[in-house]
Amino acid sequence: MESREFFQSKVWSNVLADLKGKIDENTYSLLSKLDYIEYKNDSLYIYTPDNVYKTWILAELLDDIAISTKNVLGKEVHIEVISLKELKEQKKQESIKQEEDKTFYGYLTLNPKFTFENLVIGNHNKVAYQSCIAVAENPGKIFNPLFIYGDVGLGKTHMLHATAYQLLKKNQNANIIYTTADTFASEMFSYIQKGMILEFRKRYKNVDLLLVDDIQFLIGKERTQIEFYHIFNILYTTGKQIILSSDKPPSSLKGLERRLISRFNSGLIVEISKPDTETKFNIVMKKAKEYNIEIPREVALFLSKIVNSSVRELEGAIKRLKAYSEIIGKDINIDMAKKVLKDVVENQEIKTLSVETIIDEVCNYFKIDKKDLIGEKKSKNIILARQIAMYLSKLLTEESLSSITIKFKKKNHSTVISACNKIQELMEKDRKVKLIVEFLKDKLIAL
């Protein structure tokens, strides 16, 4: 790899010069401080210190760099952004993996982050969680096999790993294998090619807990299904625990042998569904603490509302926000979340919050009539409710001040501005008012 000084004198310094008039000074300064840039075989390799820089360049600057590089070199070149930290970690993990298992493919190791302590429990996964706890306390005695199914990214793998760790707390000498159906098949054929199928069977038959992820990938692998069926039977008859996961329940796994499906159906079958808004909110707050970042409640509720597909996508959204916040050096807020996650927002049908909805919710909370809130009554309770409704309308909707003024049947927008200032002042002095406003704001965002 060429040094920074040597390379900049040739190409990168010219690229930076071309970029200088197109980007702001802070961005230019950050780019000029990159330590390693390499140009070879018509490719430009930009080595960043960590994933934050990498994400930033890919998301915000790649097109500009490509255009400037073309201007300097007179041709288009391939540009690759590489995180040195990620590269170092990959090499470290590869080294660890090679040392852990010298025999063929080996089984997958457990992820130390996938414990029950790091799992957010909600209505979507409560039954699966309770079942796994029961299995870890009494392996092979109840719920055998335990079959967990659900869409991708909902935490099935986390649940399997956590069960293994829970069992190890009780019995640190427990023999546990966690694998996937694909890895099981690959490993089996590797042993067959070496003429060591008996050793393969022996290793799997001597476990206390067998965890097999993505069992649906046995579909179409007839030889693997036969081998798995016999191993399953041995473990089951000797009272060893088996936990399987899949994206579908056993009855929907077309292409698996009927006797395998029958075995799967003989145990407990539980589903992990998509989490509700409350659970997603709790996940966001837990992940924020884990990543040591501050996520305001309104942003957490916003994320809970727009990310509907999986817990994995929710975590990805949090990571993107964290990276963007660190790059630009600003705290996370709702405007930043909308900007960074606009691709997610655009793919969701999100109900627009209206002034009318806010008025209805405020009236319900204060138990007053709508006509009184938007009328001229001067009682203390109604005035407070009216001011809070105006404040939330300005804060949570895209309506102009003029539009809000009309909907509250006021003569000019100075009334709305005055109400907003009054509520902000009260929130700083009166904890009760602050709690009311925060409660209503959370509820409205979650609608």
C-alpha positions as CSV (number, residue, x, y, z in Angstrom):
1,M,0.0,0.0,0.0
2,E,1.4,3.4,-1.0
3,S,1.9,6.0,1.7
4,R,-0.5,8.9,2.1
5,E,2.2,11.5,1.2
6,F,3.4,9.6,-1.9
7,F,0.0,9.0,-3.2
8,Q,-1.4,12.5,-2.7
9,S,1.3,14.0,-4.8
10,K,0.0,11.9,-7.8
11,V,-3.7,11.6,-7.8
12,W,-5.5,12.1,-4.5
13,S,-4.3,15.7,-4.0
14,N,-5.7,16.5,-7.5
15,V,-9.0,14.8,-6.7
16,L,-9.2,16.8,-3.4
17,A,-8.4,20.0,-5.3
18,D,-11.2,19.3,-7.8
19,L,-13.6,18.5,-4.9
20,K,-12.7,21.6,-2.8
21,G,-15.1,24.0,-4.5
22,K,-17.9,21.5,-4.4
23,I,-18.0,20.4,-0.7
24,D,-18.0,22.4,2.6
25,E,-14.7,23.0,4.5
26,N,-15.4,20.5,7.3
27,T,-16.0,17.7,4.7
28,Y,-12.9,18.7,2.8
29,S,-10.9,18.7,6.0
30,L,-12.1,15.2,7.0
31,L,-11.3,13.8,3.5
32,S,-7.8,15.3,3.5
33,K,-7.0,13.6,6.8
34,L,-7.6,10.1,5.5
35,D,-4.3,8.2,6.0
36,Y,-4.4,5.6,3.3
37,I,-5.5,5.9,-0.4
38,E,-4.4,3.4,-3.0
39,Y,-4.8,3.5,-6.8
40,K,-4.0,0.4,-8.8
41,N,-5.4,-1.5,-11.7
42,D,-7.8,1.3,-12.6
43,S,-9.4,1.2,-9.1
44,L,-9.3,3.7,-6.3
45,Y,-9.2,2.2,-2.8
46,I,-10.2,4.6,0.0
47,Y,-9.2,3.2,3.4
48,T,-11.2,4.7,6.3
49,P,-10.4,4.4,10.0
50,D,-13.8,2.9,10.9
51,N,-17.3,2.0,9.7
52,V,-18.6,5.5,10.5
53,Y,-16.3,7.1,7.9
54,K,-17.1,4.3,5.4
55,T,-20.9,4.7,5.8
56,W,-20.6,8.5,5.5
57,I,-18.5,8.4,2.3
58,L,-20.7,5.8,0.7
59,A,-23.9,7.6,1.5
60,E,-22.9,11.3,1.0
61,L,-19.7,11.6,-1.1
62,L,-19.2,8.6,-3.4
63,D,-20.8,10.3,-6.4
64,D,-18.8,13.5,-6.0
65,I,-15.5,11.6,-5.6
66,A,-16.2,9.5,-8.7
67,I,-16.9,12.7,-10.8
68,S,-13.7,14.4,-9.5
69,T,-11.6,11.3,-10.1
70,K,-12.9,11.1,-13.6
71,N,-12.0,14.8,-14.1
72,V,-8.5,14.2,-12.9
73,L,-7.8,10.9,-14.7
74,G,-9.9,11.4,-17.7
75,K,-11.7,8.1,-17.3
76,E,-14.1,6.4,-15.0
77,V,-12.5,4.1,-12.3
78,H,-13.9,1.7,-9.8
79,I,-14.0,3.1,-6.3
80,E,-14.0,0.9,-3.2
81,V,-14.3,2.2,0.3
82,I,-12.8,-0.1,3.0
83,S,-12.9,0.2,6.7
84,L,-9.5,-0.6,8.3
85,K,-11.2,-1.5,11.6
86,E,-13.6,-3.8,9.8
87,L,-10.7,-5.3,7.8
88,K,-8.7,-5.9,10.9
89,E,-11.7,-7.5,12.7
90,Q,-12.4,-9.8,9.7
91,K,-8.8,-11.0,9.7
92,K,-9.0,-11.6,13.5
93,Q,-12.3,-13.5,13.2
94,E,-10.9,-15.6,10.3
95,S,-7.9,-16.5,12.5
96,I,-10.1,-17.4,15.5
97,K,-12.3,-19.5,13.3
98,Q,-9.4,-21.4,11.9
99,E,-8.0,-22.1,15.4
100,E,-11.4,-23.2,16.8
101,D,-12.0,-26.0,14.4
102,K,-9.4,-27.7,12.2
103,T,-11.7,-30.5,11.1
104,F,-13.6,-29.7,7.9
105,Y,-16.4,-27.1,8.3
106,G,-17.0,-27.3,12.1
107,Y,-20.1,-26.0,13.8
108,L,-21.0,-22.4,14.3
109,T,-20.0,-20.8,17.6
110,L,-22.4,-18.9,19.8
111,N,-22.7,-15.2,19.7
112,P,-21.9,-13.7,23.1
113,K,-24.4,-10.9,22.5
114,F,-27.3,-13.2,22.0
115,T,-28.4,-13.8,25.6
116,F,-31.8,-13.4,27.3
117,E,-30.4,-10.4,29.1
118,N,-30.1,-8.6,25.7
119,L,-33.4,-9.8,24.4
120,V,-36.5,-7.5,24.6
121,I,-39.5,-9.5,25.5
122,G,-42.9,-8.5,24.1
123,N,-46.2,-10.1,23.1
124,H,-44.6,-11.2,19.8
125,N,-42.0,-13.5,21.4
126,K,-43.2,-14.1,25.0
127,V,-44.4,-17.7,24.4
128,A,-41.1,-18.6,22.6
129,Y,-39.1,-17.0,25.4
130,Q,-41.0,-18.9,28.2
131,S,-40.7,-22.1,26.3
132,C,-36.9,-21.7,25.8
133,I,-36.5,-20.9,29.5
134,A,-38.4,-24.1,30.4
135,V,-36.3,-26.1,28.1
136,A,-33.0,-24.8,29.5
137,E,-34.2,-25.6,33.0
138,N,-35.3,-29.1,32.0
139,P,-33.6,-30.2,28.8
140,G,-35.2,-33.2,27.1
141,K,-38.0,-33.4,29.7
142,I,-40.6,-31.1,28.2
143,F,-41.2,-29.4,24.8
144,N,-39.0,-31.8,22.9
145,P,-38.5,-30.9,20.1
146,L,-39.1,-27.2,20.4
147,F,-39.9,-25.8,17.0
148,I,-39.8,-21.9,16.6
149,Y,-40.9,-20.3,13.4
150,G,-41.3,-16.7,12.1
151,D,-40.2,-14.3,9.4
152,V,-36.5,-13.3,9.0
153,G,-35.0,-10.8,11.3
154,L,-37.4,-11.4,14.2
155,G,-34.9,-12.9,16.6
156,K,-35.1,-16.7,16.2
157,T,-31.3,-17.1,16.1
158,H,-31.0,-14.9,19.2
159,M,-33.5,-17.1,21.0
160,L,-31.6,-20.3,20.1
161,H,-28.2,-18.9,21.3
162,A,-29.8,-17.5,24.5
163,T,-31.2,-20.9,25.3
164,A,-27.8,-22.4,25.0
165,Y,-26.2,-19.8,27.3
166,Q,-29.1,-20.4,29.8
167,L,-28.3,-24.1,29.8
168,L,-24.6,-23.4,30.3
169,K,-25.4,-21.4,33.4
170,K,-26.9,-24.5,34.9
171,N,-24.4,-27.0,33.5
172,Q,-21.2,-25.5,32.2
173,N,-20.1,-28.9,30.9
174,A,-23.2,-29.3,28.7
175,N,-22.3,-30.5,25.2
176,I,-24.1,-28.1,22.9
177,I,-24.0,-27.8,19.1
178,Y,-25.5,-24.8,17.3
179,T,-25.6,-25.1,13.5
180,T,-27.7,-24.3,10.5
181,A,-29.3,-26.7,8.1
182,D,-27.0,-25.6,5.3
183,T,-23.9,-26.1,7.5
184,F,-25.1,-29.4,8.7
185,A,-25.5,-30.6,5.1
186,S,-22.0,-29.2,4.0
187,E,-20.3,-30.7,7.0
188,M,-22.0,-34.1,6.4
189,F,-20.8,-34.3,2.8
190,S,-17.3,-33.3,3.8
191,Y,-17.2,-36.2,6.3
192,I,-18.6,-38.5,3.6
193,Q,-15.8,-37.5,1.2
194,K,-13.2,-38.3,3.8
195,G,-14.8,-41.6,4.5
196,M,-15.6,-40.6,8.1
197,I,-19.4,-40.6,8.3
198,L,-19.3,-42.6,11.5
199,E,-17.3,-39.9,13.2
200,F,-19.8,-37.3,12.0
201,R,-22.7,-39.3,13.5
202,K,-20.9,-39.8,16.7
203,R,-20.3,-36.1,17.2
204,Y,-23.9,-35.2,16.7
205,K,-25.2,-38.1,18.8
206,N,-23.2,-37.1,21.9
207,V,-24.8,-33.7,22.4
208,D,-27.0,-32.6,25.3
209,L,-28.6,-29.8,23.2
210,L,-28.8,-29.6,19.5
211,L,-29.9,-26.3,18.0
212,V,-30.5,-26.2,14.2
213,D,-31.4,-22.9,12.6
214,D,-33.2,-22.4,9.3
215,I,-34.4,-26.1,9.1
216,Q,-36.3,-25.2,5.9
217,F,-33.0,-25.4,4.0
218,L,-33.1,-29.2,4.3
219,I,-35.8,-29.1,1.6
220,G,-34.5,-30.7,-1.5
221,K,-31.6,-32.4,0.3
222,E,-32.8,-36.0,0.4
223,R,-29.5,-37.6,1.6
224,T,-29.2,-34.9,4.3
225,Q,-32.8,-35.4,5.5
226,I,-32.2,-39.2,5.9
227,E,-29.1,-38.5,8.0
228,F,-30.8,-35.8,10.1
229,Y,-33.8,-38.1,10.7
230,H,-31.6,-40.8,12.2
231,I,-29.6,-38.4,14.4
232,F,-32.9,-36.8,15.5
233,N,-34.3,-40.2,16.5
234,I,-31.2,-41.1,18.5
235,L,-31.2,-37.8,20.4
236,Y,-35.0,-37.9,21.0
237,T,-35.0,-41.5,22.4
238,T,-32.1,-40.8,24.7
239,G,-33.8,-37.7,26.2
240,K,-31.5,-35.1,24.6
241,Q,-33.0,-31.7,23.8
242,I,-33.6,-30.5,20.2
243,I,-34.6,-27.0,19.2
244,L,-35.3,-26.1,15.6
245,S,-36.1,-22.8,13.9
246,S,-37.7,-22.1,10.5
247,D,-39.4,-19.4,8.6
248,K,-42.6,-21.5,8.4
249,P,-44.4,-24.0,10.6
250,P,-43.7,-27.7,10.0
251,S,-47.0,-28.2,8.1
252,S,-45.9,-25.6,5.5
253,L,-42.4,-27.1,4.8
254,K,-43.3,-28.8,1.5
255,G,-40.4,-30.9,0.3
256,L,-39.4,-32.4,3.6
257,E,-40.0,-36.1,4.3
258,R,-43.3,-36.7,6.0
259,R,-41.7,-38.6,8.8
260,L,-39.5,-35.6,9.6
261,I,-42.5,-33.3,9.6
262,S,-44.3,-35.8,11.9
263,R,-41.3,-35.7,14.3
264,F,-41.4,-31.8,14.3
265,N,-45.1,-31.8,15.0
266,S,-44.7,-34.1,17.9
267,G,-43.2,-31.3,20.1
268,L,-44.1,-27.8,20.9
269,I,-44.5,-25.3,18.0
270,V,-44.3,-21.6,18.8
271,E,-44.3,-18.5,16.6
272,I,-42.3,-15.3,16.8
273,S,-44.4,-12.6,15.2
274,K,-43.7,-9.0,14.3
275,P,-43.3,-6.8,17.4
276,D,-45.9,-4.2,18.2
277,T,-45.1,-0.5,18.5
278,E,-44.6,-0.6,22.2
279,T,-42.1,-3.5,21.9
280,K,-40.2,-1.8,19.0
281,F,-40.0,1.3,21.2
282,N,-38.4,-0.7,24.0
283,I,-36.0,-2.3,21.5
284,V,-34.9,1.1,20.2
285,M,-34.3,2.4,23.8
286,K,-32.4,-0.7,24.7
287,K,-30.2,-0.6,21.6
288,A,-29.6,3.1,22.2
289,K,-28.2,2.3,25.6
290,E,-26.2,-0.6,24.1
291,Y,-24.6,1.7,21.5
292,N,-24.2,4.5,24.0
293,I,-26.2,7.1,22.1
294,E,-29.0,9.4,23.0
295,I,-32.3,8.9,21.1
296,P,-35.1,11.2,22.0
297,R,-38.5,9.6,22.8
298,E,-40.1,11.1,19.8
299,V,-37.4,9.7,17.5
300,A,-37.8,6.3,19.2
301,L,-41.5,6.3,18.6
302,F,-41.0,7.5,15.0
303,L,-38.7,4.5,14.4
304,S,-41.1,2.2,16.0
305,K,-43.8,3.4,13.7
306,I,-42.0,3.4,10.3
307,V,-40.0,0.1,10.6
308,N,-42.5,-2.7,10.3
309,S,-40.6,-5.6,8.7
310,S,-38.2,-6.9,11.3
311,V,-36.1,-6.3,14.5
312,R,-33.0,-6.6,12.3
313,E,-34.1,-3.7,10.1
314,L,-35.0,-1.6,13.2
315,E,-31.4,-2.2,14.5
316,G,-30.1,-1.2,11.1
317,A,-32.0,2.1,11.2
318,I,-30.5,2.8,14.6
319,K,-27.0,2.2,13.4
320,R,-27.5,4.5,10.4
321,L,-28.7,7.3,12.7
322,K,-25.7,6.7,15.0
323,A,-23.3,6.9,12.1
324,Y,-24.8,10.0,10.6
325,S,-25.0,11.7,14.0
326,E,-21.3,11.0,14.7
327,I,-20.2,12.1,11.2
328,I,-21.9,15.5,11.3
329,G,-21.3,16.0,15.0
330,K,-24.9,16.7,15.9
331,D,-27.4,15.1,18.3
332,I,-30.1,12.8,16.9
333,N,-33.5,14.6,16.4
334,I,-36.7,13.9,14.5
335,D,-35.6,15.9,11.5
336,M,-32.4,14.0,11.2
337,A,-34.3,10.7,11.5
338,K,-36.7,11.7,8.7
339,K,-33.7,12.7,6.5
340,V,-31.5,9.7,7.1
341,L,-34.4,7.2,6.9
342,K,-36.3,8.8,4.1
343,D,-36.0,5.6,2.0
344,V,-37.7,3.6,4.8
345,V,-40.4,6.3,5.2
346,E,-41.1,6.4,1.5
347,N,-41.8,2.6,1.5
348,Q,-44.3,2.9,4.3
349,E,-47.9,4.0,4.2
350,I,-47.7,6.3,7.2
351,K,-50.9,8.0,8.3
352,T,-50.4,11.8,8.3
353,L,-51.1,13.3,11.7
354,S,-53.8,16.0,11.4
355,V,-54.7,19.0,13.6
356,E,-58.2,17.5,13.9
357,T,-56.7,14.3,15.4
358,I,-54.7,16.3,17.9
359,I,-57.7,18.3,19.0
360,D,-59.7,15.1,19.5
361,E,-57.0,13.4,21.6
362,V,-56.5,16.5,23.7
363,C,-60.3,16.8,24.3
364,N,-60.4,13.1,25.3
365,Y,-57.6,13.6,27.7
366,F,-59.1,16.7,29.4
367,K,-62.7,15.4,29.0
368,I,-63.9,18.6,27.3
369,D,-66.0,19.2,24.2
370,K,-64.4,20.1,21.0
371,K,-66.6,23.2,20.6
372,D,-65.3,24.5,23.9
373,L,-61.7,23.9,23.0
374,I,-61.9,25.8,19.7
375,G,-64.3,28.3,21.2
376,E,-63.8,31.3,23.5
377,K,-64.3,29.8,26.9
378,K,-61.8,31.1,29.5
379,S,-61.8,28.4,32.2
380,K,-58.3,27.5,33.3
381,N,-58.6,23.8,32.3
382,I,-59.9,24.7,28.8
383,I,-57.2,27.4,28.2
384,L,-54.5,24.9,29.1
385,A,-56.0,22.2,26.8
386,R,-56.3,24.7,24.0
387,Q,-52.7,25.9,24.3
388,I,-51.4,22.3,24.5
389,A,-53.4,21.4,21.3
390,M,-51.9,24.4,19.5
391,Y,-48.4,23.6,20.7
392,L,-48.7,19.9,19.5
393,S,-50.3,21.0,16.2
394,K,-47.3,23.2,15.4
395,L,-44.8,20.5,16.7
396,L,-46.2,17.4,15.1
397,T,-47.9,18.4,11.8
398,E,-46.8,20.0,8.6
399,E,-49.5,22.6,8.7
400,S,-48.6,26.3,8.4
401,L,-49.3,28.7,11.2
402,S,-52.1,30.2,9.1
403,S,-53.8,26.9,8.7
404,I,-53.5,26.0,12.4
405,T,-55.0,29.4,13.2
406,I,-58.0,28.8,11.0
407,K,-58.6,25.3,12.4
408,F,-58.7,26.8,15.9
409,K,-61.0,29.6,14.7
410,K,-58.6,32.4,15.7
411,K,-58.2,35.7,14.1
412,N,-54.4,35.7,13.6
413,H,-51.5,33.4,14.1
414,S,-50.0,35.4,16.9
415,T,-52.4,33.5,19.2
416,V,-50.9,30.2,18.2
417,I,-47.3,31.5,18.6
418,S,-48.3,32.9,22.1
419,A,-49.8,29.5,23.1
420,C,-46.7,27.6,22.0
421,N,-44.4,29.9,23.9
422,K,-46.6,29.6,27.0
423,I,-46.6,25.8,26.9
424,Q,-42.8,25.7,26.5
425,E,-42.4,28.0,29.5
426,L,-44.8,25.9,31.6
427,M,-43.0,22.7,30.7
428,E,-39.8,24.1,32.1
429,K,-41.5,25.2,35.4
430,D,-44.3,22.7,35.9
431,R,-43.5,19.0,35.9
432,K,-47.2,18.0,35.7
433,V,-47.7,20.0,32.5
434,K,-44.5,18.5,31.0
435,L,-45.7,15.0,31.7
436,I,-49.1,15.7,30.2
437,V,-47.6,17.1,27.0
438,E,-45.1,14.3,26.7
439,F,-47.8,11.7,27.2
440,L,-50.0,13.2,24.5
441,K,-47.1,13.6,22.2
442,D,-46.0,10.0,22.5
443,K,-49.6,8.8,22.0
444,L,-50.0,10.9,18.9
445,I,-46.7,9.9,17.3
446,A,-47.6,6.3,17.9
447,L,-51.0,6.6,16.2
